[in-house]
């Protein structure tokens, strides 16, 4: 694996505590153990009828073997993916990722056979739930096994499908990652180049001229790659449509809500509430335009920093509130977590001191941010592209929220680490809100307040308004893909229409980002359609939890950690009920949106003051 020269004062992550390389003895030994576990699991599920065990005893033995096998596989795969995501051109890592995915076919086939031989009825599962037994903690797993059995193809067909996914839809997905991590265009007169990741970072530039130039360059870059990306997206979505039909799901949405562990009624209530909130978000965007001194925002103005004055915080010191050097972010996030829950603060401090975070943008590194866990090591790693903005501070807290969720679950069964996307965003969004609330509470200056509110609203607009546009886009894509391939220009046209529907007249129509379908890797995940709305769910659910915290700061942290710990054992519906929420009721979502609306109203009021208008 190639080494990256560090020329920054920000950290790259340390993976040596996981493995020291692909030739590390620990890595090769774990890989051998994984193969043995896969084979033993296969033998157990195949020989059910030759076993003297009862159904419940057989299921218990299968679950324990799945736990061991998946934990090892996830540890190995996470290590390889972490390396790949920072060095996407590394051929050795790519080969190993492909090799691991190929070996995982054995686990997939064993699970397929397990579901085929699974004979418990719904009543038997209900009876297990009442017993004090090992399986009592796995009733959700058993119920979902029953559903997946119903939607499973024959063992032979499932085996063929999984084998074809690796050179098919999975490769299309990896193509998008490889293109997006390395795609670049010329920038200056001396032959300098910038990647699309670097260009997207310039959306935060104070200079509108720079933002506009970066936006146009980015659009040009994506256009140069639109043909292979269109084929990739057609391949992923086409595969999803075929498999869902063959597996007898009524619709893509039906499968999606099952994966999210919610009901279609919940999704309908969520989308309806978001649509009703759009005028408030448009109000915010119009107020921001006024502050920037433009009649209407362009798409490249969405992340533009507000023009703020430098303000003295101490004698002889000035603090540009729009600039957050990495160490300042570390201190702020750690202290905020500690104020909420001491152990959470210590956890964050440990994550930074042990270099669990990779921060530096560079060629070959994927854009965006993520958190990944290592079950055997009981550690997490965080990737981000830190750019000294408050948005980056928020992203850092977001990913550390995921890591805290992993920490809560580190001694739980690997099966219970598989919480749905809807609940996956709970800890991350909650952490973001804590960061914002502390920052806004500690300032009395209107200019600083305006800046902080704008940063919060900037993020939440992406999670609510832009997510809605992505939901519209994907819904339309599935409808059209049923009829045949979609051309690159059609993808762009559909995206522009979706953005227009969500952003309305608050954005200049000619500046919509028509290639957002190429930017977002979420669209290219074969196994998970509608990756978008769970973020909106998490945002509003996180706000609802934070409002509960504000009303009970002493007792709530323990309840919060309990919710995280149960997130893989219960449905999203049950977790919500545990918190006292009815998520099928539109009023629940509107109540969370009201928290945002109040901030929008205050922001707009301050923005209209003469001294704040440009």
Backbone torsions as a table, in degrees:
resi	resn	phi	psi	omega
1	UNK	NA	134.6	-179.7
2	UNK	-66.5	147.1	177.3
3	UNK	-95.7	144.9	179.0
4	UNK	-103.8	127.7	178.4
5	UNK	-77.3	126.3	-179.0
6	UNK	-89.4	119.6	-179.2
7	UNK	-123.4	24.0	-176.4
8	UNK	-129.8	165.4	176.2
9	UNK	-95.8	12.8	175.1
10	UNK	-103.1	155.4	-172.5
11	UNK	-84.9	148.9	158.9
12	UNK	-97.1	153.8	-176.4
13	UNK	-76.0	160.1	177.3
14	UNK	-107.2	114.0	179.0
15	UNK	-101.4	0.1	-175.0
16	UNK	-65.2	-24.8	178.6
17	UNK	-74.7	-13.1	176.2
18	UNK	-89.4	-66.9	173.3
19	UNK	-145.8	155.3	-179.3
20	UNK	-93.5	0.3	179.4
21	UNK	154.2	173.1	-179.7
22	UNK	-68.8	-22.2	178.6
23	UNK	-95.6	5.9	177.3
24	UNK	-64.6	137.4	-179.8
25	UNK	-56.6	-40.1	-180.0
26	UNK	-62.1	-38.7	179.8
27	UNK	-66.7	-50.1	-177.3
28	UNK	-65.0	-36.7	178.1
29	UNK	-66.7	-41.8	178.4
30	UNK	-64.9	-36.4	178.6
31	UNK	-65.0	-40.0	176.5
32	UNK	-64.0	-42.8	177.5
33	UNK	-60.9	-40.9	179.5
34	UNK	-58.7	-46.1	-179.4
35	UNK	-63.7	-37.8	177.4
36	UNK	-65.5	-44.3	178.8
37	UNK	-61.7	-41.8	178.4
38	UNK	-59.4	-45.0	-178.5
39	UNK	-67.1	-42.0	179.5
40	UNK	-64.7	-39.2	176.8
41	UNK	-62.7	-43.5	178.8
42	UNK	-60.2	-41.6	179.8
43	UNK	-64.4	-41.1	-178.9
44	UNK	-63.5	-46.0	-176.4
45	UNK	-72.5	-32.1	-179.6
46	UNK	-72.2	-33.7	-172.5
47	UNK	-98.5	26.1	-178.9
48	UNK	-56.2	-46.4	-175.4
49	UNK	-70.2	-17.7	178.3
50	UNK	-96.0	4.9	-178.1
51	UNK	-96.8	150.2	177.5
52	UNK	-88.1	2.9	-176.7
53	UNK	-77.9	150.7	171.5
54	UNK	-71.7	168.9	178.4
55	UNK	-56.7	-43.8	-177.8
56	UNK	-67.1	-39.0	178.2
57	UNK	-66.6	-40.1	178.0
58	UNK	-63.2	-45.3	179.9
59	UNK	-62.1	-40.4	178.7
60	UNK	-61.4	-43.2	-179.9
61	UNK	-66.1	-36.4	178.0
62	UNK	-65.5	-47.0	-178.5
63	UNK	-59.5	-45.1	-179.4
64	UNK	-62.6	-37.6	179.4
65	UNK	-72.0	-37.2	175.7
66	UNK	-60.9	-42.2	-179.6
67	UNK	-58.4	-46.8	-179.1
68	UNK	-65.8	-46.7	-175.8
69	UNK	-64.9	-45.8	-177.6
70	UNK	-68.5	-36.4	-179.9
71	UNK	-62.8	-43.0	179.6
72	UNK	-67.4	-47.0	-179.6
73	UNK	-58.9	-46.8	-178.0
74	UNK	-62.1	-38.9	179.7
75	UNK	-62.4	-45.7	-179.8
76	UNK	-66.5	-46.2	-176.1
77	UNK	-67.5	-41.1	179.1
78	UNK	-60.3	-39.8	178.9
79	UNK	-62.3	-46.6	-179.0
80	UNK	-66.8	-42.3	-178.6
81	UNK	-66.7	-38.0	178.6
82	UNK	-60.2	-41.2	177.2
83	UNK	-68.9	-42.5	-179.9
84	UNK	-61.6	-41.4	-174.3
85	UNK	-70.1	-15.3	174.9
86	UNK	-104.8	-9.3	179.5
87	UNK	-145.4	69.0	-170.4
88	UNK	-67.3	-13.1	179.1
89	UNK	-95.6	3.0	-177.4
90	UNK	-73.6	106.0	-175.0
91	UNK	-63.7	-36.2	-178.9
92	UNK	-63.0	-44.6	179.8
93	UNK	-67.7	-40.0	178.9
94	UNK	-61.0	-43.3	178.0
95	UNK	-61.8	-40.6	-178.5
96	UNK	-69.5	-38.0	175.7
97	UNK	-60.9	-45.3	178.4
98	UNK	-61.8	-39.3	180.0
99	UNK	-64.6	-43.4	179.0
100	UNK	-64.0	-42.3	179.2
101	UNK	-64.1	-35.5	177.0
102	UNK	-65.7	-43.9	179.4
103	UNK	-65.7	-31.0	-179.2
104	UNK	-64.8	-17.5	176.6
105	UNK	-55.0	-33.8	179.9
106	UNK	-65.9	-38.6	177.2
107	UNK	-67.7	-43.2	179.8
108	UNK	-60.9	-44.8	-179.5
109	UNK	-64.4	-38.3	178.6
110	UNK	-64.9	-41.3	178.3
111	UNK	-66.2	-37.0	177.2
112	UNK	-61.6	-45.3	178.2
113	UNK	-65.5	-38.2	178.2
114	UNK	-59.4	-47.3	180.0
115	UNK	-65.2	-36.4	178.4
116	UNK	-62.2	-39.8	-177.5
117	UNK	-90.3	-0.1	179.8
118	UNK	-73.2	121.2	-173.1
119	UNK	-119.9	0.9	-178.8
120	UNK	-66.9	140.6	175.9
121	UNK	-91.0	171.5	178.0
122	UNK	-61.5	-37.6	179.8
123	UNK	-66.2	-40.0	178.7
124	UNK	-64.9	-38.2	177.6
125	UNK	-65.3	-40.8	177.2
126	UNK	-61.2	-38.4	178.9
127	UNK	-66.8	-38.9	178.3
128	UNK	-61.7	-37.6	-178.5
129	UNK	-61.6	-23.0	-177.9
130	UNK	-91.9	-10.1	-177.4
131	UNK	-90.1	157.6	171.8
132	UNK	-96.4	83.6	-177.7
133	UNK	-140.2	172.3	178.6
134	UNK	-55.7	-43.3	-174.8
135	UNK	-72.2	-13.4	-179.3
136	UNK	-57.4	-35.5	-180.0
137	UNK	-80.4	0.3	-175.8
138	UNK	-120.2	23.2	-176.7
139	UNK	-65.4	-34.8	176.8
140	UNK	-65.4	-43.2	177.2
141	UNK	-58.8	-42.4	-179.6
142	UNK	-67.3	-42.6	178.4
143	UNK	-62.9	-41.4	179.8
144	UNK	-71.1	-30.9	174.6
145	UNK	-62.1	-39.2	178.5
146	UNK	-62.7	-42.4	179.0
147	UNK	-67.1	-46.1	-178.4
148	UNK	-65.1	-32.1	176.0
149	UNK	-60.4	-41.1	179.4
150	UNK	-62.6	-34.1	-175.7
151	UNK	-102.1	19.4	-176.9
152	UNK	-96.9	139.9	173.5
153	UNK	-77.9	179.5	176.7
154	UNK	-63.3	159.9	-178.2
155	UNK	-57.8	-42.1	-178.6
156	UNK	-66.0	-42.1	-179.8
157	UNK	-66.9	-41.2	179.3
158	UNK	-63.6	-37.5	179.0
159	UNK	-65.0	-41.5	179.0
160	UNK	-65.3	-43.7	-179.5
161	UNK	-57.7	-48.8	-176.6
162	UNK	-65.3	-36.4	178.5
163	UNK	-67.5	-36.5	-178.4
164	UNK	-75.4	-24.6	-178.8
165	UNK	-63.9	-34.9	-176.5
166	UNK	-63.7	-51.0	177.9
167	UNK	-82.0	-6.0	-178.1
168	UNK	-103.2	-106.1	-173.2
169	UNK	-60.7	-36.6	179.1
170	UNK	-64.7	-36.5	178.1
171	UNK	-71.2	-35.9	175.1
172	UNK	-61.0	-40.6	179.4
173	UNK	-63.9	-43.0	-179.2
174	UNK	-69.3	-30.2	176.5
175	UNK	-60.9	-44.3	179.0
176	UNK	-61.3	-41.4	178.9
177	UNK	-63.1	-44.3	-177.7
178	UNK	-65.7	-43.3	-179.9
179	UNK	-64.5	-47.5	-174.6
180	UNK	-68.5	-27.5	-178.9
181	UNK	-81.0	-21.3	-174.5
182	UNK	-117.2	-7.8	-177.0
183	UNK	-65.3	129.0	-178.1
184	UNK	-147.3	162.1	176.9
185	UNK	-138.0	162.1	177.5
186	UNK	-68.0	148.1	-177.6
187	UNK	-120.9	-53.5	-177.3
188	UNK	-109.0	-180.0	-177.8
189	UNK	-75.3	-19.2	-176.3
190	UNK	-93.4	19.6	176.8
191	UNK	83.7	10.4	178.5
192	UNK	-69.0	151.3	-178.7
193	UNK	-128.1	156.1	174.1
194	UNK	-133.0	140.0	175.3
195	UNK	-77.8	165.0	178.9
196	UNK	-64.6	-29.9	176.1
197	UNK	-63.1	-44.2	178.0
198	UNK	-66.6	-37.6	178.7
199	UNK	-65.2	-40.2	179.8
200	UNK	-66.6	-31.9	177.6
201	UNK	-65.3	-28.1	179.9
202	UNK	-73.1	-5.3	173.5
203	UNK	-64.2	-17.4	179.0
204	UNK	-92.9	1.9	-177.8
205	UNK	-63.9	145.8	176.6
206	UNK	-70.9	-24.0	-177.0
207	UNK	-87.5	119.0	178.1
208	UNK	-64.8	-34.0	178.2
209	UNK	-61.7	-42.3	178.9
210	UNK	-67.3	-43.2	179.6
211	UNK	-60.3	-44.6	-178.7
212	UNK	-64.7	-43.6	179.2
213	UNK	-62.1	-45.8	180.0
214	UNK	-62.3	-40.2	-179.9
215	UNK	-63.0	-46.8	-178.9
216	UNK	-65.1	-39.4	177.4
217	UNK	-64.6	-39.6	180.0
218	UNK	-64.6	-45.9	178.9
219	UNK	-58.7	-42.3	178.9
220	UNK	-62.0	-41.4	-179.9
221	UNK	-63.5	-47.5	-179.5
222	UNK	-64.6	-36.4	178.9
223	UNK	-61.3	-36.0	-180.0
224	UNK	-66.3	-19.3	-177.9
225	UNK	-114.8	10.7	-171.9
226	UNK	-65.5	-31.4	-177.6
227	UNK	-67.6	-54.7	178.0
228	UNK	-62.5	-34.4	179.5
229	UNK	-69.2	-36.5	177.1
230	UNK	-64.9	-41.9	176.2
231	UNK	-62.3	-40.6	179.7
232	UNK	-61.7	-46.9	-177.8
233	UNK	-68.2	-38.0	174.5
234	UNK	-60.4	-40.8	-179.7
235	UNK	-64.8	-43.8	-179.2
236	UNK	-67.4	-49.5	-176.6
237	UNK	-71.0	-36.3	177.5
238	UNK	-63.3	-41.6	177.4
239	UNK	-61.8	-43.1	179.9
240	UNK	-61.2	-42.5	-179.6
241	UNK	-63.9	-46.5	-178.9
242	UNK	-62.3	-48.1	-177.4
243	UNK	-65.5	-38.6	179.5
244	UNK	-65.5	-37.3	177.4
245	UNK	-67.7	-46.1	-178.8
246	UNK	-62.7	-32.6	-178.9
247	UNK	-89.6	6.1	172.5
248	UNK	64.4	37.0	167.1
249	UNK	-81.1	138.9	-178.8
250	UNK	-63.7	-32.7	-179.0
251	UNK	-161.1	167.5	175.1
252	UNK	-62.1	-37.7	-179.3
253	UNK	-62.9	-40.9	-179.5
254	UNK	-58.7	-44.4	178.8
255	UNK	-67.6	-39.5	-177.8
256	UNK	-61.9	-46.1	-178.5
257	UNK	-69.6	-29.5	173.9
258	UNK	-63.4	-45.9	179.0
259	UNK	-64.4	-32.6	179.7
260	UNK	-83.9	-6.5	-179.5
261	UNK	57.7	42.0	173.4
262	UNK	-128.4	-178.9	176.2
263	UNK	-106.6	163.4	175.8
264	UNK	-64.0	-30.6	176.4
265	UNK	-62.4	-37.9	177.6
266	UNK	-63.8	-45.6	-179.9
267	UNK	-62.8	-41.7	179.1
268	UNK	-62.0	-43.6	-179.8
269	UNK	-65.0	-40.6	-179.8
270	UNK	-63.6	-50.9	-178.1
271	UNK	-63.7	-40.4	179.2
272	UNK	-61.7	-43.5	179.8
273	UNK	-64.5	-39.9	178.8
274	UNK	-63.6	-44.6	-179.8
275	UNK	-61.0	-37.2	178.6
276	UNK	-70.5	-20.3	-178.4
277	UNK	-86.5	-11.1	-172.6
278	UNK	-55.6	-42.0	178.9
279	UNK	-56.2	-35.7	178.2
280	UNK	-66.4	-41.9	179.0
281	UNK	-67.8	-36.3	176.2
282	UNK	-64.7	-34.6	176.4
283	UNK	-61.4	-44.4	177.6
284	UNK	-60.6	-46.9	-177.5
285	UNK	-64.3	-36.2	177.0
286	UNK	-68.6	-36.6	177.3
287	UNK	-66.6	-38.3	178.3
288	UNK	-65.1	-39.5	177.6
289	UNK	-58.3	-41.7	179.2
290	UNK	-61.7	-41.6	179.8
291	UNK	-66.8	-32.8	179.7
292	UNK	-83.4	-8.4	178.8
293	UNK	77.7	28.1	176.9
294	UNK	-121.5	153.1	-177.8
295	UNK	-66.1	-39.6	-179.0
296	UNK	-150.5	142.7	-179.7
297	UNK	-67.2	144.1	165.3
298	UNK	-92.7	164.3	-179.0
299	UNK	-59.4	-34.1	-178.9
300	UNK	-76.1	0.9	175.2
301	UNK	-96.3	-7.1	-174.8
302	UNK	-58.2	-35.5	-178.3
303	UNK	-105.4	10.3	-177.8
304	UNK	-64.3	133.7	176.3
305	UNK	-72.4	147.1	177.3
306	UNK	-73.2	149.4	175.5
307	UNK	-72.6	102.6	-178.6
308	UNK	-113.8	150.7	179.9
309	UNK	-87.9	144.4	173.7
310	UNK	-67.7	138.0	-174.7
311	UNK	-128.1	133.7	179.0
312	UNK	-71.0	128.3	176.9
313	UNK	-104.9	-29.0	176.9
314	UNK	-141.2	161.9	178.9
315	UNK	-58.0	122.0	177.6
316	UNK	82.7	-4.6	-179.9
317	UNK	-110.7	148.7	170.8
318	UNK	-128.2	148.5	179.9
319	UNK	-129.9	117.0	173.4
320	UNK	-84.7	106.2	-173.6
321	UNK	-65.5	-16.4	179.0
322	UNK	-83.1	-7.5	-178.2
323	UNK	-114.8	125.9	-178.3
324	UNK	-127.3	90.2	174.0
325	UNK	-53.6	151.3	-171.2
326	UNK	-55.7	-43.3	-177.4
327	UNK	-65.4	-34.4	175.9
328	UNK	-63.2	-40.8	178.5
329	UNK	-63.2	-43.5	178.5
330	UNK	-57.0	-48.5	-178.6
331	UNK	-63.8	-43.7	-176.5
332	UNK	-65.5	-45.7	-179.0
333	UNK	-65.4	-45.7	-178.3
334	UNK	-61.3	-45.9	179.7
335	UNK	-64.6	-39.4	-179.8
336	UNK	-64.0	-44.7	178.0
337	UNK	-61.8	-40.8	-178.3
338	UNK	-66.2	-36.5	178.4
339	UNK	-64.0	-33.0	178.8
340	UNK	-76.9	-47.3	-175.4
341	UNK	-155.8	111.2	-173.5
342	UNK	-49.0	-43.4	-178.8
343	UNK	-64.4	-31.3	178.9
344	UNK	-68.9	-37.3	176.4
345	UNK	-65.4	-43.8	178.3
346	UNK	-63.3	-36.6	178.0
347	UNK	-61.7	-47.2	179.9
348	UNK	-61.6	-42.8	179.3
349	UNK	-59.8	-40.9	179.2
350	UNK	-65.3	-40.3	-179.5
351	UNK	-61.7	-40.2	179.5
352	UNK	-74.0	-43.5	-176.3
353	UNK	-66.8	-30.6	-179.4
354	UNK	-94.8	8.8	176.2
355	UNK	56.7	61.5	174.2
356	UNK	-91.2	-2.8	-171.7
357	UNK	-115.7	131.6	176.4
358	UNK	-109.9	118.1	-166.2
359	UNK	-114.8	-20.5	-165.7
360	UNK	-87.6	122.1	174.1
361	UNK	-69.8	137.7	175.9
362	UNK	-161.8	164.8	179.3
363	UNK	-61.7	136.4	-179.7
364	UNK	92.4	-7.5	178.7
365	UNK	-99.6	137.2	179.5
366	UNK	-66.7	154.6	177.9
367	UNK	-80.8	179.4	176.4
368	UNK	74.9	-150.6	-176.9
369	UNK	-154.1	153.6	174.6
370	UNK	-159.7	165.8	173.2
371	UNK	-123.6	136.1	-178.9
372	UNK	-130.9	143.7	-175.9
373	UNK	-110.5	155.4	178.4
374	UNK	-123.8	96.0	-172.1
375	UNK	-58.7	-38.8	-179.0
376	UNK	-70.9	-42.7	179.9
377	UNK	-77.1	-17.4	-176.7
378	UNK	56.7	43.3	178.8
379	UNK	-133.1	166.9	175.0
380	UNK	-125.5	164.6	170.5
381	UNK	-134.7	147.3	-177.0
382	UNK	-123.5	128.3	173.6
383	UNK	-109.4	132.9	173.1
384	UNK	-149.4	171.3	176.3
385	UNK	-121.6	83.8	-170.1
386	UNK	-72.0	133.2	-177.5
387	UNK	-131.1	21.8	175.1
388	UNK	70.0	12.1	177.7
389	UNK	-94.2	162.5	175.7
390	UNK	-64.9	-29.5	175.9
391	UNK	-60.4	-38.4	177.8
392	UNK	-68.2	-35.4	175.7
393	UNK	-61.7	-45.0	179.6
394	UNK	-62.7	-42.1	178.0
395	UNK	-62.7	-40.5	178.0
396	UNK	-59.8	-46.1	178.3
397	UNK	-64.1	-39.4	179.3
398	UNK	-56.8	-52.0	-177.4
399	UNK	-69.6	-33.6	175.0
400	UNK	-67.1	-29.0	173.7
401	UNK	-62.6	-43.1	174.8
402	UNK	-59.9	-43.7	-178.7
403	UNK	-63.0	-38.2	176.8
404	UNK	-64.2	-38.9	176.1
405	UNK	-58.9	-45.3	177.3
406	UNK	-61.7	-37.7	179.5
407	UNK	-63.9	-42.1	178.8
408	UNK	-61.1	-33.5	-174.4
409	UNK	-97.5	1.6	-168.6
410	UNK	-61.7	-25.0	178.8
411	UNK	-101.6	6.3	177.5
412	UNK	-87.9	164.5	175.2
413	UNK	-57.7	142.6	177.8
414	UNK	-59.1	-27.0	177.0
415	UNK	-62.4	-35.6	-178.6
416	UNK	-84.8	1.6	170.9
417	UNK	-83.1	-13.1	-176.6
418	UNK	-87.3	62.3	176.1
419	UNK	-79.5	157.1	-176.1
420	UNK	-74.8	163.4	179.3
421	UNK	-56.7	-37.0	-179.2
422	UNK	-57.9	-44.2	-179.5
423	UNK	-86.8	-18.8	178.2
424	UNK	-62.3	-28.7	-178.1
425	UNK	-88.5	-4.4	-177.3
426	UNK	-60.0	-55.8	-175.9
427	UNK	-67.1	-35.6	-177.5
428	UNK	-70.0	-46.4	179.8
429	UNK	-67.0	-41.0	178.5
430	UNK	-57.6	-41.8	179.8
431	UNK	-64.8	-40.6	177.1
432	UNK	-59.9	-44.5	-177.3
433	UNK	-65.0	-38.2	177.1
434	UNK	-59.6	-42.5	-179.2
435	UNK	-62.3	-47.1	-179.6
436	UNK	-63.6	-47.1	-174.8
437	UNK	-63.0	-39.6	178.3
438	UNK	-65.8	-44.6	-178.0
439	UNK	-62.1	-43.5	-176.8
440	UNK	-72.3	-31.5	-179.2
441	UNK	-71.2	-32.7	-174.7
442	UNK	-83.9	-1.3	178.4
443	UNK	-118.5	141.7	177.2
444	UNK	-112.7	-8.4	-177.5
445	UNK	-79.1	130.2	-177.3
446	UNK	-61.3	-39.8	-179.5
447	UNK	-63.8	-42.7	178.2
448	UNK	-67.1	-40.9	178.1
449	UNK	-59.7	-44.9	-179.5
450	UNK	-58.8	-45.2	-179.7
451	UNK	-62.0	-47.8	-177.3
452	UNK	-67.0	-41.4	176.9
453	UNK	-62.7	-38.4	-180.0
454	UNK	-64.7	-39.9	178.2
455	UNK	-63.2	-42.7	178.0
456	UNK	-63.8	-47.6	-177.9
457	UNK	-67.7	-32.4	176.4
458	UNK	-59.2	-47.3	-179.8
459	UNK	-67.6	-46.4	-175.1
460	UNK	-69.8	-28.1	175.4
461	UNK	-65.0	-37.5	175.9
462	UNK	-64.7	-42.0	-175.7
463	UNK	-74.9	-24.4	-180.0
464	UNK	-103.5	-60.4	-174.1
465	UNK	-73.3	-50.7	-178.3
466	UNK	-67.6	-36.5	176.4
467	UNK	-61.2	-38.3	177.4
468	UNK	-61.8	-42.2	178.5
469	UNK	-63.2	-36.5	179.0
470	UNK	-69.4	-35.7	176.4
471	UNK	-64.5	-46.6	176.6
472	UNK	-57.8	-45.2	-178.5
473	UNK	-59.5	-50.6	-175.2
474	UNK	-67.3	-36.2	177.7
475	UNK	-61.0	-43.3	179.6
476	UNK	-69.9	-37.0	179.7
477	UNK	-61.5	-44.4	179.6
478	UNK	-64.6	-38.3	179.5
479	UNK	-63.4	-42.3	-178.0
480	UNK	-78.2	-35.3	-177.3
481	UNK	-65.7	-24.9	175.8
482	UNK	-57.5	-30.2	-174.6
483	UNK	-93.2	-11.7	179.5
484	UNK	148.1	-175.8	-179.3
485	UNK	-63.1	149.7	178.6
486	UNK	-111.4	128.8	-179.6
487	UNK	-74.4	157.8	-179.5
488	UNK	-56.7	-42.9	-179.2
489	UNK	-64.8	-30.4	176.8
490	UNK	-69.9	-41.6	176.0
491	UNK	-55.6	-44.8	-178.9
492	UNK	-65.8	-40.2	179.6
493	UNK	-65.6	-42.2	179.0
494	UNK	-64.3	-40.0	179.3
495	UNK	-64.2	-43.4	178.9
496	UNK	-62.5	-41.0	178.5
497	UNK	-64.1	-40.1	179.6
498	UNK	-65.3	-40.9	179.0
499	UNK	-67.0	-40.1	178.7
500	UNK	-61.6	-40.8	-179.2
501	UNK	-65.3	-36.3	-178.0
502	UNK	-84.1	-45.7	-176.0
503	UNK	-86.0	-17.0	178.4
504	UNK	59.6	-140.2	-178.5
505	UNK	-90.0	10.8	-178.3
506	UNK	-82.0	-10.0	178.6
507	UNK	-125.0	138.8	176.3
508	UNK	-60.7	123.9	-171.9
509	UNK	-58.2	-36.5	-176.1
510	UNK	-75.2	-1.9	-177.7
511	UNK	-113.0	10.4	177.1
512	UNK	-59.9	150.1	-179.5
513	UNK	-87.4	90.9	-174.2
514	UNK	-68.9	-16.0	-178.6
515	UNK	-103.5	21.2	177.7
516	UNK	-62.5	-22.9	175.7
517	UNK	-66.9	-24.2	177.7
518	UNK	-87.5	-29.5	-176.5
519	UNK	-69.9	-47.3	-169.9
520	UNK	-82.8	110.0	-179.9
521	UNK	-65.3	-16.8	-178.9
522	UNK	-59.2	-33.4	-179.2
523	UNK	-65.8	-19.3	-171.8
524	UNK	-100.9	13.7	177.8
525	UNK	-88.9	111.0	-173.9
526	UNK	-61.0	-34.5	-171.5
527	UNK	-88.6	-6.3	-171.6
528	UNK	-141.3	95.2	176.6
529	UNK	-85.0	159.2	-177.6
530	UNK	52.3	54.0	176.5
531	UNK	-67.5	-11.1	-168.3
532	UNK	-80.3	-56.3	-170.8
533	UNK	-61.2	-25.7	175.5
534	UNK	-58.8	-26.5	177.2
535	UNK	-67.7	-43.1	177.4
536	UNK	-64.6	-41.4	175.6
537	UNK	-56.1	-50.8	-177.9
538	UNK	-62.2	-39.4	179.3
539	UNK	-60.2	-50.7	-175.4
540	UNK	-76.0	-33.8	176.0
541	UNK	-67.3	-39.8	177.5
542	UNK	-62.7	-39.8	177.1
543	UNK	-63.2	-42.7	179.7
544	UNK	-60.5	-41.4	178.0
545	UNK	-66.8	-38.7	-179.5
546	UNK	-66.2	-36.2	177.0
547	UNK	-64.3	-35.5	175.4
548	UNK	-66.0	-39.3	178.5
549	UNK	-61.5	-42.8	-179.5
550	UNK	-61.6	-26.1	-179.8
551	UNK	-91.2	-10.6	179.9
552	UNK	-154.2	74.5	-174.9
553	UNK	-69.7	-21.7	-179.0
554	UNK	-82.9	-48.4	-174.4
555	UNK	-87.3	-24.1	-172.0
556	UNK	-67.1	-42.0	-176.5
557	UNK	-51.0	-40.8	178.5
558	UNK	-66.7	-39.3	177.6
559	UNK	-63.9	-39.7	179.1
560	UNK	-60.4	-47.9	179.6
561	UNK	-64.5	-34.0	176.8
562	UNK	-65.1	-39.6	177.9
563	UNK	-62.3	-43.5	178.3
564	UNK	-63.2	-40.9	-177.5
565	UNK	-67.3	-30.4	-178.2
566	UNK	-89.6	-3.9	-170.6
567	UNK	-61.7	-24.0	178.4
568	UNK	-98.0	-1.9	-177.6
569	UNK	-107.1	-14.3	-176.4
570	UNK	-130.2	161.0	175.7
571	UNK	-73.9	165.2	176.2
572	UNK	-60.3	-34.9	178.1
573	UNK	-61.8	-45.8	-178.1
574	UNK	-68.5	-38.2	177.3
575	UNK	-63.5	-42.6	178.6
576	UNK	-61.9	-42.9	178.6
577	UNK	-63.3	-36.8	177.5
578	UNK	-60.5	-33.1	178.8
579	UNK	-86.7	-5.0	179.4
580	UNK	89.4	23.6	-176.6
581	UNK	-112.2	148.5	172.6
582	UNK	-113.2	96.5	-173.3
583	UNK	-81.6	-4.0	172.8
584	UNK	-86.1	-5.6	-179.8
585	UNK	-97.4	122.3	-179.3
586	UNK	-57.8	-28.8	-178.8
587	UNK	-63.4	-31.3	177.5
588	UNK	-60.2	-47.8	-179.1
589	UNK	-67.2	-39.4	179.3
590	UNK	-65.0	-31.7	178.3
591	UNK	-65.1	-41.2	176.4
592	UNK	-67.8	-39.6	178.8
593	UNK	-63.4	-30.9	178.8
594	UNK	-61.5	-33.6	176.0
595	UNK	-59.8	-42.3	178.9
596	UNK	-70.7	-40.9	-177.8
597	UNK	-60.5	-37.6	178.9
598	UNK	-64.0	-38.0	177.6
599	UNK	-68.2	-39.1	177.4
600	UNK	-61.6	-44.0	-179.3
601	UNK	-63.0	-43.2	179.4
602	UNK	-66.7	-41.5	178.5
603	UNK	-59.8	-46.7	-177.7
604	UNK	-65.2	-37.8	-179.9
605	UNK	-64.2	-45.8	179.0
606	UNK	-67.8	-38.0	-178.2
607	UNK	-62.2	-31.0	-176.9
608	UNK	-80.9	-8.2	176.5
609	UNK	-66.0	137.7	-174.7
610	UNK	-55.7	-38.7	-175.6
611	UNK	-69.9	-15.5	-178.6
612	UNK	-100.6	-12.2	-179.2
613	UNK	-84.5	140.4	-176.7
614	UNK	-76.9	NA	NA
